[in-house]
Amino acid sequence: MRTLLIPFVLLVVASCGADTVELRLAFPSSDAFVRSANARLFVVDVGEDYGACPDLLMEAELGTLTGDVHESDVMSVCDASVGRLRVPSIREGVHAYVAVATSESGQVLLSGCSIADPYVDPGALTIIMFPTERYRTTFPAGTPEESCSVEQKCQLGCR
């Protein structure tokens, strides 16, 4: 399966001076990106629990997840893809970075989670987005591809 890697956010880390950690969302397809309206990021302190993602993803799908370190505002996936979503400085340590992409009505269509310490783990942190049950029921196998491209969506709008 080919994924669409969309730069999502630069984490601005004041405690490390000019250092920044780049965070990227990998959408499963351009159709999945185009079908998504908004994005949101949650940063959760998980201590050393590297297995926290399944529970956090379930909470994200149910709409009950809260980021005890940071919760971003809701913004368009297009704005998020050009780095307009930012996380204020965060403390060192292992955190879960949970992203959701929602429909225009606020239904979670895609979600992803990555656990890392951005001060220790080298390179960009990538969150791989996966279709939720809502996505699979809204766009079952055989649904025609979107006629709008990512570029069209973000420059002109598709609908």
MDTraj code that builds the backbone (N, CA, C; nanometers):
import mdtraj as md
import numpy as np

residues = "MET ARG THR LEU LEU ILE PRO PHE VAL LEU LEU VAL VAL ALA SER CYS GLY ALA ASP THR VAL GLU LEU ARG LEU ALA PHE PRO SER SER ASP ALA PHE VAL ARG SER ALA ASN ALA ARG LEU PHE VAL VAL ASP VAL GLY GLU ASP TYR GLY ALA CYS PRO ASP LEU LEU MET GLU ALA GLU LEU GLY THR LEU THR GLY ASP VAL HIS GLU SER ASP VAL MET SER VAL CYS ASP ALA SER VAL GLY ARG LEU ARG VAL PRO SER ILE ARG GLU GLY VAL HIS ALA TYR VAL ALA VAL ALA THR SER GLU SER GLY GLN VAL LEU LEU SER GLY CYS SER ILE ALA ASP PRO TYR VAL ASP PRO GLY ALA LEU THR ILE ILE MET PHE PRO THR GLU ARG TYR ARG THR THR PHE PRO ALA GLY THR PRO GLU GLU SER CYS SER VAL GLU GLN LYS CYS GLN LEU GLY CYS ARG".split()
xyz = np.array([
    [0.0855, -0.1171, 0.0000],
    [0.0000, 0.0000, 0.0000],
    [0.0900, 0.1233, 0.0000],
    [0.0609, 0.2129, -0.0883],
    [0.1367, 0.3370, -0.0964],
    [0.0766, 0.4396, -0.0027],
    [0.1609, 0.5029, 0.0787],
    [0.1093, 0.6049, 0.1692],
    [0.1460, 0.7421, 0.1180],
    [0.0663, 0.8379, 0.1549],
    [0.0894, 0.9763, 0.1186],
    [0.1466, 1.0458, 0.2408],
    [0.2720, 1.0881, 0.2312],
    [0.3377, 1.1524, 0.3436],
    [0.3153, 1.3017, 0.3341],
    [0.2465, 1.3555, 0.4316],
    [0.2148, 1.4976, 0.4359],
    [0.2882, 1.5578, 0.5546],
    [0.3782, 1.6551, 0.5326],
    [0.4385, 1.7214, 0.6489],
    [0.3263, 1.7814, 0.7317],
    [0.3281, 1.7591, 0.8607],
    [0.2131, 1.7965, 0.9411],
    [0.2430, 1.9083, 1.0377],
    [0.3518, 1.8993, 1.1104],
    [0.3712, 1.9982, 1.2148],
    [0.5168, 2.0029, 1.2541],
    [0.5625, 2.1189, 1.2905],
    [0.6944, 2.1325, 1.3514],
    [0.6727, 2.1545, 1.4993],
    [0.7356, 2.0723, 1.5787],
    [0.7257, 2.0906, 1.7223],
    [0.8316, 2.1910, 1.7624],
    [0.7904, 2.3019, 1.8169],
    [0.8838, 2.4037, 1.8593],
    [0.9189, 2.3750, 2.0041],
    [1.0446, 2.3478, 2.0291],
    [1.0886, 2.3069, 2.1607],
    [1.1770, 2.4161, 2.2176],
    [1.1175, 2.4999, 2.3020],
    [1.1897, 2.6148, 2.3556],
    [1.3040, 2.5731, 2.4465],
    [1.2891, 2.4644, 2.5190],
    [1.3938, 2.4251, 2.6120],
    [1.5199, 2.3792, 2.5410],
    [1.5123, 2.3519, 2.4139],
    [1.6302, 2.3099, 2.3391],
    [1.6758, 2.4191, 2.2439],
    [1.6449, 2.5418, 2.2728],
    [1.6891, 2.6525, 2.1891],
    [1.6228, 2.6489, 2.0536],
    [1.7047, 2.6476, 1.9477],
    [1.6527, 2.6540, 1.8121],
    [1.6155, 2.5165, 1.7575],
    [1.6395, 2.4095, 1.8346],
    [1.6073, 2.2759, 1.7866],
    [1.4572, 2.2608, 1.7688],
    [1.4183, 2.1938, 1.6615],
    [1.2789, 2.1605, 1.6402],
    [1.2722, 2.0140, 1.6003],
    [1.1597, 1.9550, 1.6264],
    [1.1364, 1.8170, 1.5883],
    [1.0259, 1.8181, 1.4853],
    [1.0515, 1.7603, 1.3712],
    [0.9517, 1.7579, 1.2660],
    [0.8616, 1.6362, 1.2825],
    [0.7328, 1.6581, 1.2703],
    [0.6330, 1.5531, 1.2828],
    [0.5558, 1.5466, 1.1528],
    [0.5382, 1.4267, 1.1007],
    [0.4693, 1.4097, 0.9728],
    [0.3559, 1.3088, 0.9875],
    [0.2492, 1.3340, 0.9141],
    [0.1406, 1.2374, 0.9046],
    [0.1546, 1.1631, 0.7732],
    [0.1386, 1.0325, 0.7778],
    [0.1404, 0.9507, 0.6565],
    [-0.0019, 0.8998, 0.6342],
    [-0.0699, 0.9589, 0.5366],
    [-0.2061, 0.9177, 0.5037],
    [-0.1999, 0.7913, 0.4183],
    [-0.2980, 0.7025, 0.4294],
    [-0.2946, 0.5788, 0.3523],
    [-0.3105, 0.6008, 0.2021],
    [-0.3686, 0.7141, 0.1630],
    [-0.3859, 0.7449, 0.0206],
    [-0.4215, 0.8923, 0.0064],
    [-0.4118, 0.9408, -0.1170],
    [-0.4537, 1.0789, -0.1409],
    [-0.6052, 1.0911, -0.1238],
    [-0.6808, 0.9853, -0.1558],
    [-0.8250, 0.9875, -0.1335],
    [-0.8569, 1.0072, 0.0143],
    [-0.7839, 0.9369, 0.1006],
    [-0.8081, 0.9500, 0.2445],
    [-0.7810, 1.0930, 0.2907],
    [-0.6775, 1.1550, 0.2366],
    [-0.6487, 1.2944, 0.2706],
    [-0.7624, 1.3846, 0.2232],
    [-0.8025, 1.3691, 0.0987],
    [-0.9060, 1.4550, 0.0399],
    [-1.0392, 1.4375, 0.1130],
    [-1.0694, 1.3188, 0.1582],
    [-1.1952, 1.2935, 0.2286],
    [-1.1953, 1.3488, 0.3712],
    [-1.0786, 1.3812, 0.4222],
    [-1.0659, 1.4360, 0.5575],
    [-1.0782, 1.5873, 0.5518],
    [-1.1444, 1.6438, 0.6496],
    [-1.1626, 1.7891, 0.6537],
    [-1.0666, 1.8547, 0.7523],
    [-1.0567, 1.7977, 0.8721],
    [-0.9803, 1.8607, 0.9795],
    [-0.8848, 1.7625, 1.0448],
    [-0.7899, 1.8185, 1.1171],
    [-0.6923, 1.7370, 1.1890],
    [-0.6746, 1.7933, 1.3291],
    [-0.6314, 1.7060, 1.4171],
    [-0.6044, 1.7454, 1.5543],
    [-0.4953, 1.6550, 1.6093],
    [-0.4120, 1.7115, 1.6966],
    [-0.3014, 1.6375, 1.7559],
    [-0.3128, 1.6410, 1.9075],
    [-0.2897, 1.5268, 1.9697],
    [-0.2872, 1.5134, 2.1151],
    [-0.1488, 1.4629, 2.1541],
    [-0.0907, 1.5219, 2.2562],
    [0.0357, 1.4739, 2.3099],
    [0.0077, 1.4276, 2.4521],
    [0.0394, 1.3007, 2.4780],
    [0.0067, 1.2388, 2.6057],
    [0.1337, 1.1843, 2.6693],
    [0.1524, 1.2131, 2.7967],
    [0.2652, 1.1580, 2.8719],
    [0.2331, 1.0123, 2.9028],
    [0.3144, 0.9202, 2.8522],
    [0.2890, 0.7776, 2.8739],
    [0.3965, 0.7118, 2.9596],
    [0.4871, 0.7935, 3.0153],
    [0.5947, 0.7364, 3.0951],
    [0.6778, 0.6438, 3.0085],
    [0.6917, 0.5220, 3.0497],
    [0.7658, 0.4228, 2.9703],
    [0.6728, 0.3198, 2.9075],
    [0.5432, 0.3496, 2.8991],
    [0.4456, 0.2565, 2.8433],
    [0.4458, 0.2653, 2.6912],
    [0.5337, 0.1874, 2.6289],
    [0.5439, 0.1898, 2.4832],
    [0.4281, 0.1166, 2.4148],
    [0.3407, 0.0555, 2.4916],
    [0.2257, -0.0141, 2.4361],
    [0.0955, 0.0609, 2.4541],
    [0.1022, 0.1914, 2.4773],
    [-0.0176, 0.2707, 2.5080],
    [-0.1030, 0.3041, 2.3855],
    [-0.0495, 0.2935, 2.2658],
    [-0.1229, 0.3405, 2.1474],
    [-0.2598, 0.2772, 2.1257],
    [-0.2777, 0.1458, 2.1381],
    [-0.4122, 0.0910, 2.1115],
    [-0.5217, 0.1550, 2.1964],
    [-0.4967, 0.1721, 2.3246],
    [-0.5974, 0.2351, 2.4106],
    [-0.6190, 0.3813, 2.3744],
    [-0.5101, 0.4518, 2.3432],
    [-0.5220, 0.5930, 2.3063],
    [-0.5970, 0.6095, 2.1748],
    [-0.5735, 0.5191, 2.0794],
    [-0.6451, 0.5260, 1.9516],
    [-0.7941, 0.4995, 1.9710],
    [-0.8277, 0.4064, 2.0599],
    [-0.9691, 0.3800, 2.0893],
    [-1.0335, 0.5044, 2.1492],
    [-0.9653, 0.5681, 2.2437],
    [-1.0188, 0.6915, 2.3024],
    [-1.0338, 0.7999, 2.1962],
    [-0.9372, 0.8090, 2.1048],
    [-0.9441, 0.9098, 1.9982],
    [-1.0662, 0.8859, 1.9095],
    [-1.0912, 0.7597, 1.8741],
    [-1.2066, 0.7277, 1.7901],
    [-1.3381, 0.7584, 1.8616],
    [-1.3408, 0.7352, 1.9907],
    [-1.4625, 0.7608, 2.0685],
    [-1.4805, 0.9080, 2.1035],
    [-1.3763, 0.9875, 2.0825],
    [-1.3836, 1.1296, 2.1138],
    [-1.3593, 1.1612, 2.2598],
    [-1.3023, 1.0670, 2.3344],
    [-1.2799, 1.0888, 2.4772],
    [-1.1337, 1.1149, 2.5126],
    [-1.0459, 1.1165, 2.4136],
    [-0.9034, 1.1372, 2.4403],
    [-0.8772, 1.2824, 2.4782],
    [-0.7970, 1.3004, 2.5798],
    [-0.7480, 1.4332, 2.6153],
    [-0.5959, 1.4259, 2.6214],
    [-0.5319, 1.5302, 2.5759],
    [-0.3866, 1.5351, 2.5807],
    [-0.3423, 1.6000, 2.7097],
    [-0.2814, 1.5234, 2.7987],
    [-0.2411, 1.5828, 2.9255],
    [-0.1184, 1.6722, 2.9111],
    [-0.0459, 1.6590, 2.7999],
    [0.0674, 1.7470, 2.7720],
    [0.0239, 1.8584, 2.6769],
    [-0.0512, 1.8214, 2.5719],
    [-0.0962, 1.9217, 2.4747],
    [-0.2132, 1.8671, 2.3936],
    [-0.3085, 1.9562, 2.3629],
    [-0.4160, 1.9301, 2.2669],
    [-0.4165, 2.0464, 2.1708],
    [-0.4052, 2.0159, 2.0437],
    [-0.4080, 2.1243, 1.9452],
    [-0.5515, 2.1677, 1.9215],
    [-0.5652, 2.2832, 1.8617],
    [-0.6958, 2.3256, 1.8127],
    [-0.7265, 2.2433, 1.6885],
    [-0.8523, 2.2362, 1.6527],
    [-0.8927, 2.1712, 1.5285],
    [-0.8573, 2.2656, 1.4143],
    [-0.7962, 2.2112, 1.3105],
    [-0.7670, 2.2927, 1.1914],
    [-0.7787, 2.2063, 1.0672],
    [-0.7890, 2.2708, 0.9535],
    [-0.8043, 2.1965, 0.8281],
    [-0.6812, 2.1105, 0.8031],
    [-0.7026, 1.9978, 0.7362],
    [-0.5885, 1.9117, 0.7038],
    [-0.4900, 1.9850, 0.6124],
    [-0.5409, 2.0751, 0.5314],
    [-0.4521, 2.1516, 0.4427],
    [-0.3625, 2.2453, 0.5234],
    [-0.4207, 2.3155, 0.6206],
    [-0.3388, 2.4022, 0.7058],
    [-0.2386, 2.3197, 0.7852],
    [-0.2834, 2.2063, 0.8361],
    [-0.1941, 2.1199, 0.9129],
    [-0.0805, 2.0676, 0.8261],
    [-0.1083, 2.0399, 0.6999],
    [-0.0062, 1.9814, 0.6122],
    [0.1040, 2.0799, 0.5758],
    [0.0814, 2.2081, 0.5970],
    [0.1863, 2.3070, 0.5676],
    [0.2496, 2.3607, 0.6952],
    [0.2318, 2.2891, 0.8055],
    [0.3018, 2.3220, 0.9290],
    [0.2398, 2.4308, 1.0141],
    [0.1132, 2.4630, 0.9924],
    [0.0502, 2.5683, 1.0735],
    [0.0080, 2.5197, 1.2114],
    [0.0036, 2.3898, 1.2295],
    [-0.0278, 2.3344, 1.3602],
    [0.1027, 2.3188, 1.4363],
    [0.1100, 2.3806, 1.5530],
    [0.2339, 2.3766, 1.6307],
    [0.2045, 2.3352, 1.7735],
    [0.3046, 2.2721, 1.8315],
    [0.2956, 2.2303, 1.9702],
    [0.3924, 2.3175, 2.0488],
    [0.3442, 2.3802, 2.1572],
    [0.4362, 2.4602, 2.2374],
    [0.5411, 2.3691, 2.3004],
    [0.6400, 2.4267, 2.3609],
    [0.7489, 2.3470, 2.4177],
    [0.6940, 2.2386, 2.5102],
    [0.7545, 2.1236, 2.5002],
    [0.7151, 2.0105, 2.5837],
    [0.8366, 1.9628, 2.6611],
    [0.8108, 1.8988, 2.7722],
    [0.9219, 1.8496, 2.8529],
    [0.9811, 1.7238, 2.7896],
    [1.1042, 1.6962, 2.8265],
    [1.1703, 1.5771, 2.7765],
    [1.0982, 1.4535, 2.8267],
    [1.1156, 1.3453, 2.7550],
    [1.0582, 1.2189, 2.7960],
    [0.9746, 1.1570, 2.6861],
    [0.9280, 1.0382, 2.7139],
    [0.8487, 0.9632, 2.6182],
    [0.7051, 1.0153, 2.6201],
    [0.6546, 1.0437, 2.5016],
    [0.5170, 1.0908, 2.4856],
    [0.4518, 1.0142, 2.3713],
    [0.3205, 1.0034, 2.3781],
    [0.2437, 0.9508, 2.2660],
    [0.1939, 1.0707, 2.1865],
    [0.2123, 1.0647, 2.0571],
    [0.1636, 1.1670, 1.9650],
    [0.0495, 1.1020, 1.8878],
    [-0.0729, 1.1444, 1.9179],
    [-0.1919, 1.0852, 1.8586],
    [-0.2556, 1.1889, 1.7677],
    [-0.2753, 1.1516, 1.6429],
    [-0.3371, 1.2422, 1.5463],
    [-0.4679, 1.1822, 1.4985],
    [-0.5649, 1.2687, 1.4740],
    [-0.6912, 1.2266, 1.4140],
    [-0.7215, 1.3179, 1.2960],
    [-0.7830, 1.2595, 1.1954],
    [-0.8349, 1.3355, 1.0820],
    [-0.9847, 1.3096, 1.0805],
    [-1.0613, 1.4164, 1.0734],
    [-1.2061, 1.4050, 1.0864],
    [-1.2789, 1.4517, 0.9612],
    [-1.4033, 1.4094, 0.9516],
    [-1.4914, 1.4557, 0.8439],
    [-1.5389, 1.5967, 0.8778],
    [-1.6118, 1.6570, 0.7858],
    [-1.6676, 1.7903, 0.8110],
    [-1.7635, 1.7888, 0.9297],
    [-1.8257, 1.6738, 0.9552],
    [-1.9196, 1.6641, 1.0675],
    [-1.8511, 1.6246, 1.1979],
    [-1.7180, 1.6091, 1.1952],
    [-1.6441, 1.5799, 1.3172],
    [-1.6228, 1.4320, 1.3460],
    [-1.6649, 1.3450, 1.2564],
    [-1.6445, 1.2016, 1.2750],
    [-1.4979, 1.1670, 1.2483],
    [-1.4384, 1.0863, 1.3345],
    [-1.2975, 1.0477, 1.3171],
    [-1.2888, 0.9455, 1.2047],
    [-1.2238, 0.9848, 1.0954],
    [-1.2070, 0.8975, 0.9795],
    [-1.0748, 0.8226, 0.9826],
    [-0.9714, 0.8895, 1.0310],
    [-0.8374, 0.8312, 1.0352],
    [-0.7750, 0.8636, 1.1694],
    [-0.6922, 0.7734, 1.2172],
    [-0.6195, 0.8015, 1.3409],
    [-0.4845, 0.7321, 1.3353],
    [-0.3917, 0.7868, 1.4115],
    [-0.2595, 0.7275, 1.4176],
    [-0.1906, 0.7666, 1.5466],
    [-0.0913, 0.6875, 1.5847],
    [-0.0227, 0.7112, 1.7106],
    [0.1229, 0.6699, 1.6968],
    [0.2090, 0.7479, 1.7553],
    [0.3507, 0.7147, 1.7603],
    [0.4021, 0.7528, 1.8981],
    [0.4841, 0.6674, 1.9545],
    [0.5411, 0.6942, 2.0857],
    [0.6897, 0.7161, 2.0695],
    [0.7360, 0.8299, 2.1221],
    [0.8764, 0.8638, 2.1055],
    [0.9180, 0.9711, 2.2046],
    [1.0468, 0.9843, 2.2191],
    [1.1071, 1.0973, 2.2905],
    [1.1751, 1.1803, 2.1834],
    [1.1173, 1.2942, 2.1457],
    [1.1722, 1.3713, 2.0338],
    [1.3126, 1.4236, 2.0585],
    [1.3570, 1.4232, 2.1832],
    [1.4908, 1.4707, 2.2137],
    [1.5950, 1.3614, 2.1923],
    [1.5495, 1.2361, 2.1909],
    [1.6410, 1.1228, 2.1797],
    [1.6312, 1.0569, 2.0433],
    [1.5095, 1.0371, 1.9949],
    [1.4877, 0.9677, 1.8685],
    [1.5231, 1.0595, 1.7518],
    [1.6143, 1.0155, 1.6642],
    [1.6596, 1.1021, 1.5556],
    [1.5573, 1.1136, 1.4422],
    [1.5650, 1.2226, 1.3689],
    [1.4834, 1.2410, 1.2493],
    [1.3401, 1.2793, 1.2788],
    [1.2647, 1.2896, 1.1715],
    [1.1242, 1.3284, 1.1812],
    [1.0425, 1.2151, 1.2429],
    [0.9498, 1.2514, 1.3260],
    [0.8575, 1.1560, 1.3851],
    [0.7399, 1.1419, 1.2895],
    [0.7136, 1.0206, 1.2458],
    [0.6052, 0.9960, 1.1515],
    [0.4914, 0.9246, 1.2218],
    [0.3721, 0.9776, 1.2027],
    [0.2513, 0.9125, 1.2531],
    [0.1804, 0.8540, 1.1317],
    [0.1680, 0.7236, 1.1296],
    [0.0999, 0.6562, 1.0191],
    [-0.0492, 0.6541, 1.0511],
    [-0.1262, 0.7116, 0.9620],
    [-0.2713, 0.7217, 0.9808],
    [-0.3391, 0.5970, 0.9236],
    [-0.4367, 0.5454, 0.9989],
    [-0.5112, 0.4274, 0.9567],
    [-0.6600, 0.4593, 0.9537],
    [-0.7308, 0.3976, 0.8605],
    [-0.8760, 0.4169, 0.8562],
    [-0.9426, 0.3620, 0.9818],
    [-1.0406, 0.4347, 1.0311],
    [-1.1204, 0.3889, 1.1448],
    [-1.2396, 0.3099, 1.0917],
    [-1.3150, 0.2525, 1.1830],
    [-1.4364, 0.1818, 1.1431],
    [-1.5321, 0.2777, 1.0719],
    [-1.5384, 0.4022, 1.1178],
    [-1.6244, 0.5034, 1.0538],
    [-1.5833, 0.5235, 0.9071],
    [-1.4525, 0.5298, 0.8813],
    [-1.4041, 0.5463, 0.7435],
    [-1.4458, 0.4250, 0.6593],
    [-1.4248, 0.3054, 0.7146],
    [-1.4537, 0.1832, 0.6385],
    [-1.6032, 0.1686, 0.6081],
    [-1.6902, 0.2179, 0.6963],
    [-1.8334, 0.2089, 0.6676],
    [-1.8801, 0.3228, 0.5769],
    [-1.8156, 0.4381, 0.5866],
    [-1.8525, 0.5515, 0.5014],
    [-1.8007, 0.5337, 0.3592],
    [-1.6813, 0.4770, 0.3464],
    [-1.6177, 0.4567, 0.2157],
    [-1.5781, 0.3099, 0.2014],
    [-1.6768, 0.2200, 0.1853],
    [-1.6440, 0.0773, 0.1759],
    [-1.5624, 0.0470, 0.0500],
    [-1.4998, -0.0699, 0.0489],
    [-1.4240, -0.1131, -0.0687],
    [-1.5116, -0.0979, -0.1922],
    [-1.4546, -0.0468, -0.2978],
    [-1.5287, -0.0254, -0.4212],
    [-1.5839, 0.1148, -0.4363],
    [-1.5698, 0.1986, -0.3314],
    [-1.6131, 0.3388, -0.3423],
    [-1.5284, 0.4063, -0.4483],
    [-1.5898, 0.4774, -0.5431],
    [-1.5103, 0.5439, -0.6476],
    [-1.4070, 0.6396, -0.5883],
    [-1.2944, 0.6512, -0.6578],
    [-1.1891, 0.7426, -0.6134],
    [-1.2390, 0.8863, -0.6203],
    [-1.1786, 0.9709, -0.5387],
    [-1.2121, 1.1128, -0.5401],
    [-1.1616, 1.1747, -0.6706],
    [-1.2378, 1.2660, -0.7266],
    [-1.1953, 1.3334, -0.8499],
    [-1.1054, 1.4529, -0.8189],
    [-1.0998, 1.4913, -0.6935],
    [-1.0205, 1.6057, -0.6499],
    [-0.8846, 1.5572, -0.5998],
    [-0.7799, 1.6277, -0.6348],
    [-0.6454, 1.5930, -0.5878],
    [-0.6152, 1.6683, -0.4584],
    [-0.5076, 1.6282, -0.3930],
    [-0.4635, 1.6967, -0.2720],
    [-0.4378, 1.8446, -0.3026],
    [-0.3706, 1.8702, -0.4134],
    [-0.3388, 2.0079, -0.4507],
    [-0.4652, 2.0894, -0.4750],
    [-0.5604, 2.0310, -0.5459],
    [-0.6862, 2.1004, -0.5717],
    [-0.7588, 2.1297, -0.4408],
    [-0.7645, 2.0317, -0.3529],
    [-0.8339, 2.0490, -0.2254],
    [-0.7742, 2.1660, -0.1479],
    [-0.6427, 2.1699, -0.1421],
    [-0.5761, 2.2697, -0.0574],
    [-0.5642, 2.4064, -0.1237],
    [-0.5725, 2.4124, -0.2552],
    [-0.5611, 2.5419, -0.3219],
    [-0.6968, 2.6005, -0.3582],
    [-0.7889, 2.5155, -0.4027],
    [-0.9171, 2.5663, -0.4509],
    [-1.0372, 2.5149, -0.3738],
    [-1.0195, 2.4052, -0.3040],
    [-1.1317, 2.3401, -0.2385],
    [-1.1987, 2.2447, -0.3348],
    [-1.2504, 2.1358, -0.2852],
    [-1.3077, 2.0325, -0.3717],
    [-1.4582, 2.0387, -0.3801],
    [-1.5221, 2.0903, -0.2781],
    [-1.6688, 2.0796, -0.2753],
    [-1.7310, 2.2145, -0.2651],
])
top = md.Topology()
chain = top.add_chain()
for i, resn in enumerate(residues, 1):
    res = top.add_residue(resn, chain, resSeq=i)
    for name in ("N", "CA", "C"):
        top.add_atom(name, md.element.get_by_symbol(name[0]), res)
traj = md.Trajectory(xyz[None], top)
